[in-house]
């Protein structure tokens, strides 16, 4: 296991989601088991339950320094899986990394800073601010900002995405409670 990234069966996070306009929603994230990916890697199963979008899963795989999140292109059909996010460790201000996403696009992330962050779940003194960008391609773009607190995980996420119009989950996500094994 990577020392800065929680990924144990039984870990739980709850987020408050405030769209840029509209009511507040909630998202529960639980690590519920393991599975073998098509390439033979062992992945933890992360289950997402939200009051607005229902349920979904992702699969998190580790190598020596990278935590990779995989999703399915069609959630009701088995593979192909594609990488939807990753973190490269150790997080350090100024670090830049890119990774493939579906349709041969490339997301890139850059660690912008490290400072304390206060969210409803508490104050986290060692929080990294990460910019995640997918440049404009065929009426889509992403410019998200993620705050990641080592040993806790994602503590805040500002989603700013466009796909032929603003994405349905744009807004501010904040950690309101968590329990880790």
N, C-alpha and C positions, 0 to 999 in steps of 0.2 A: 504494500500500500504506500502511496505517496504520503509523506509526513504532513503536508499542508492541505490535503484534500480529503474531506470526510467521504467515505464510501463503504459503509458497513451495513449489512442487513439490519434493519430496525431503526436506522437513522430517519429522522422526520424533520421537515421544515414546513412552516405555514407562512404564506405571504398575503399581504393586502394588496389588491390591484385597484388603482384609481385611474380610470381612463381620463384622457385630457378633457372629456366632457361626459357626464353621466354618473350613474351610481357606483358604489364601491362593491367589489367582488373579492373572493378569497380563493387561494390555491393551496392545496396540501400536496406535499411531495414526500413520498415514502420509498425507501429501498426495500424491496420485497423478496428478492431472490437472485439467482444466477442463471445464466444460459451460455451455451457455446455458440459463438458467432460462426457464420459460414466459413470464415478463414481459420477457424480453430481456436481463436482467442476466447478467454473467459470474460464475460461481461456481467456486471451487476444490473439488475432490472430496476429502473426508477419509474414509479407509478405517479402520475399527476392526476389529481381530482380537483376540478374547479367548479365554482357555482355558476359559471357562465359557459364554459366550453366542454364540460363533461370530463371524461377520462382519456388518458393517452399514456404511452410509455416511451422511454428512451432506454438505451443500453449503453453503459459506461465501461470502457475498456482502458486499462492502464498499460503503459510500457514503462521504461525506466524514468522518464521525466515528463510524460504527457498524459493527461486525462482526456479521453476522446468520448464525446457524446454522439451516438448514432440514432437515427430515426428511420422509419420505413417510408418509402415514397408514397405508398398507399397503405394506410394503417390497417385496412381489413385484409390485406394480402401479404403473405410472407415476403422475404427479401425480394428485391435488392434493398440494402440498407445504405444510407449515406451519412457522412459526417455532418452534424449540424452545429457543433461547437467544440472547441477544445481549449484547454489551459496548458501552457508550457511552464514547468517549474524548474528552478525556483523563480517566482515572480520577482522581477526587478524593474525599477523605473527605467524607461527607455527601450525595453525589450520589444521587438516587433516580430510577429510571426504571421504566416498565411497558411490557409488550408483549403482544400477543394470542397465544393458544395455541388448539388445536382446541376446538371446541364453545363458542366465544365466551367462554372463560374468560380471565383475565388473570393473568400472572405479574408480579411486581414484584421489583426488585433494589435494594439499597441498599449503598453502599460504607461499611463500618463503621469501617475503620481502615487504617493502613499501618505495617508493622513488619517486621523480619527474620523469615524462616522457614527452618527447617532440615528438609529431607527427604532421603531416601537419595541423590538426585541432587546435593545440595550445599546451601549456605546462600545464600539470596537476600535481599539487604538491603532491597530496595524492593518489598515484597509487599503487595498490597491484599487485605483480607478483605471478601468480598461476601456478603451474605445474600440468598438467592433464595427467595421465598415465593409459594405459590399458596394462598390461604385455603381453608378447609374448604368443599367443594362436593360434595354427593351422595356421601358416603363416600370422598372423596379429599382429600388435602392434600399440600403440599410445604413443607419447611423445610430447605433445603440451605445449606451454607456452602462457599464457593469461595475459594481463595487464588489470586490471579493475579499473576504476576511479569512486569512489562513486558519485552518482547523475548524472553521464554521461553514464556509462556503459562500455562495452569493448572498449578499446582505441587501443589495438594492440594484434595481435595473430600470433604466429609463429607455423605453422602446420607442424608436422613431423609424418606422419602416413604411415603404410604399410599394404596392404591387397593383398597378392600374388604378390606384386610389389608396388612401391611408389603410394600413393593415388593421384588422379588427382588434388587435391586442395592444395597440399603441397606448402608452400611458406610463405610470410609475408603479413599480412593484417594490414593496418593502417587506423585509422579514419582520414578522410580529412574534413568532415563537419558534423554538427548535429544541430537539432532544437528540443527542448523539450517543452512540454505543461506545 
